[in-house]
Protein backbone atom coordinates (compact mmCIF):
# COMPACT_ATOMS: atom_id res chain seq x y z
CA UNK A 1 0.00 0.00 0.00
CA UNK A 2 1.27 3.45 -0.89
CA UNK A 3 2.04 5.86 1.91
CA UNK A 4 2.15 9.47 0.76
CA UNK A 5 2.85 10.71 4.31
CA UNK A 6 5.86 8.43 4.73
CA UNK A 7 7.02 9.34 1.22
CA UNK A 8 6.89 12.98 2.26
CA UNK A 9 8.61 12.27 5.59
CA UNK A 10 11.51 10.48 3.87
CA UNK A 11 11.89 13.36 1.40
CA UNK A 12 11.93 15.95 4.18
CA UNK A 13 14.61 14.02 6.06
CA UNK A 14 16.60 13.68 2.83
CA UNK A 15 16.49 17.45 2.37
CA UNK A 16 17.82 17.95 5.88
CA UNK A 17 20.70 15.62 5.06
CA UNK A 18 21.46 17.52 1.85
CA UNK A 19 21.56 20.76 3.84
CA UNK A 20 24.07 19.11 6.19
CA UNK A 21 26.13 17.75 3.28
CA UNK A 22 26.43 21.18 1.68
CA UNK A 23 27.24 22.84 5.00
CA UNK A 24 29.89 20.24 5.81
CA UNK A 25 31.42 20.66 2.36
CA UNK A 26 31.65 24.41 2.86
CA UNK A 27 33.33 23.89 6.24
CA UNK A 28 35.87 21.42 4.82
CA UNK A 29 34.37 18.42 6.61
CA UNK A 30 34.54 16.20 3.54
CA UNK A 31 33.91 12.76 5.09
CA UNK A 32 30.89 14.17 6.92
CA UNK A 33 29.60 15.77 3.72
CA UNK A 34 29.86 12.41 1.96
CA UNK A 35 28.07 10.67 4.83
CA UNK A 36 25.18 13.16 4.69
CA UNK A 37 24.97 12.94 0.88
CA UNK A 38 24.81 9.17 1.23
CA UNK A 39 22.05 9.46 3.84
CA UNK A 40 20.16 11.90 1.62
CA UNK A 41 20.31 9.49 -1.29
CA UNK A 42 19.18 6.49 0.74
CA UNK A 43 16.23 8.43 2.11
CA UNK A 44 15.16 9.62 -1.34
CA UNK A 45 15.12 6.05 -2.60
CA UNK A 46 13.22 4.93 0.48
CA UNK A 47 10.63 7.61 -0.31
CA UNK A 48 10.20 6.07 -3.75
CA UNK A 49 9.87 2.58 -2.29
CA UNK A 50 7.19 3.78 0.15
CA UNK A 51 5.43 5.54 -2.69
CA UNK A 52 5.25 2.20 -4.52
CA UNK A 53 4.26 0.33 -1.37
CA UNK A 54 7.47 -1.70 -1.56
CA UNK A 55 8.41 -1.60 2.08
CA UNK A 56 11.13 -3.88 3.34
CA UNK A 57 13.15 -3.91 6.52
CA UNK A 58 15.95 -1.48 7.18
CA UNK A 59 18.52 -1.32 4.43
CA UNK A 60 21.47 0.79 3.40
CA UNK A 61 21.08 -0.39 -0.19
CA UNK A 62 17.63 0.75 -1.33
CA UNK A 63 18.83 0.91 -4.95
CA UNK A 64 19.06 -2.90 -4.91
CA UNK A 65 15.42 -3.10 -3.84
CA UNK A 66 14.31 -0.51 -6.41
CA UNK A 67 16.07 -2.39 -9.19
CA UNK A 68 15.20 -5.91 -8.02
CA UNK A 69 11.64 -5.44 -6.83
CA UNK A 70 10.46 -2.74 -9.24
CA UNK A 71 12.57 -2.12 -12.33
CA UNK A 72 13.53 -5.75 -13.01
CA UNK A 73 10.10 -7.11 -12.18
CA UNK A 74 7.92 -7.07 -15.32
CA UNK A 75 4.76 -7.85 -13.34
CA UNK A 76 5.33 -4.91 -10.97
CA UNK A 77 6.14 -2.58 -13.86
CA UNK A 78 2.91 -3.59 -15.62
CA UNK A 79 0.90 -2.97 -12.46
CA UNK A 80 2.46 0.45 -11.92
CA UNK A 81 1.91 1.55 -15.55
CA UNK A 82 4.83 3.97 -15.43
CA UNK A 83 5.66 6.26 -18.32
CA UNK A 84 8.94 5.97 -20.16
CA UNK A 85 10.05 9.22 -18.47
CA UNK A 86 9.19 7.87 -15.02
CA UNK A 87 11.23 4.73 -15.67
CA UNK A 88 14.11 6.93 -16.84
CA UNK A 89 13.97 8.93 -13.60
CA UNK A 90 13.99 5.70 -11.59
CA UNK A 91 16.96 4.34 -13.55
CA UNK A 92 18.89 7.56 -12.95
CA UNK A 93 18.14 7.39 -9.24
CA UNK A 94 19.14 3.73 -8.98
CA UNK A 95 22.36 4.16 -10.97
CA UNK A 96 23.62 7.15 -8.98
CA UNK A 97 22.46 5.74 -5.67
CA UNK A 98 24.28 2.45 -6.28
CA UNK A 99 27.51 4.38 -6.75
CA UNK A 100 26.97 6.37 -3.55
CA UNK A 101 25.91 3.30 -1.56
CA UNK A 102 29.27 1.68 -2.39
CA UNK A 103 30.88 4.17 -0.01
CA UNK A 104 29.26 2.14 2.78
CA UNK A 105 30.82 2.99 6.13
CA UNK A 106 34.03 4.57 4.79
CA UNK A 107 32.90 8.17 5.45
CA UNK A 108 32.56 7.28 9.13
CA UNK A 109 35.13 4.57 9.81
CA UNK A 110 37.66 4.71 7.02
CA UNK A 111 39.13 1.64 5.42
CA UNK A 112 40.89 -0.99 7.46
CA UNK A 113 43.90 -2.63 5.89
CA UNK A 114 46.18 -5.29 7.32
CA UNK A 115 48.55 -2.73 8.80
CA UNK A 116 46.46 0.33 9.52
CA UNK A 117 43.20 2.17 9.17
CA UNK A 118 43.05 4.66 6.36
CA UNK A 119 41.13 7.51 7.94
CA UNK A 120 38.09 9.02 6.23
CA UNK A 121 40.00 12.31 5.94
CA UNK A 122 42.58 10.49 3.80
CA UNK A 123 39.89 9.07 1.51
CA UNK A 124 37.65 12.08 0.97
CA UNK A 125 38.90 15.40 -0.29
CA UNK A 126 36.93 18.32 -1.68
CA UNK A 127 36.83 16.90 -5.21
CA UNK A 128 35.54 13.49 -4.11
CA UNK A 129 32.97 15.06 -1.77
CA UNK A 130 31.73 17.36 -4.54
CA UNK A 131 31.39 14.39 -6.89
CA UNK A 132 29.30 12.41 -4.42
CA UNK A 133 27.15 15.41 -3.49
CA UNK A 134 26.66 16.02 -7.21
CA UNK A 135 25.43 12.47 -7.68
CA UNK A 136 23.11 12.89 -4.71
CA UNK A 137 21.74 16.06 -6.29
CA UNK A 138 21.16 14.08 -9.50
CA UNK A 139 19.13 11.56 -7.48
CA UNK A 140 17.19 14.42 -5.89
CA UNK A 141 16.51 16.04 -9.25
CA UNK A 142 15.24 12.77 -10.73
CA UNK A 143 13.06 12.18 -7.66
CA UNK A 144 11.71 15.72 -7.89
CA UNK A 145 10.73 15.27 -11.53
CA UNK A 146 9.38 11.77 -10.88
CA UNK A 147 7.07 12.88 -8.06
CA UNK A 148 6.11 16.16 -9.75
CA UNK A 149 4.71 14.21 -12.70
CA UNK A 150 2.06 12.68 -10.43
CA UNK A 151 0.71 16.05 -9.25
CA UNK A 152 0.07 14.88 -5.69
CA UNK A 153 -1.14 17.81 -3.61
CA UNK A 154 0.29 16.39 -0.37
CA UNK A 155 3.80 16.47 -1.88
CA UNK A 156 3.67 20.02 -3.28
CA UNK A 157 5.43 21.71 -0.33
CA UNK A 158 8.27 19.21 -0.16
CA UNK A 159 8.69 19.32 -3.96
CA UNK A 160 8.90 23.11 -3.74
CA UNK A 161 11.61 22.79 -1.09
CA UNK A 162 13.45 20.27 -3.28
CA UNK A 163 13.31 22.70 -6.18
CA UNK A 164 14.84 25.46 -4.06
CA UNK A 165 17.52 23.10 -2.82
CA UNK A 166 18.45 22.08 -6.37
CA UNK A 167 18.84 25.72 -7.41
CA UNK A 168 21.44 26.45 -4.72
Protein Blocks (a to p, Z undefined) as FASTA:
>chain_A
ZZfklmmmmmmmmmmmmmmmmmmmmnopaklmmmmmmmmmmmmmmmmmmmnopacdddfb
lmlmmmmmmmmmmklmmmnopafklmmmmmmmmmmmmmmmmnmmmmmnopadfkbccdfk
lmpcfklmmmmmmmmmmmmmmmmmmmmmnopaklmmmmmmmmmmmmZZ
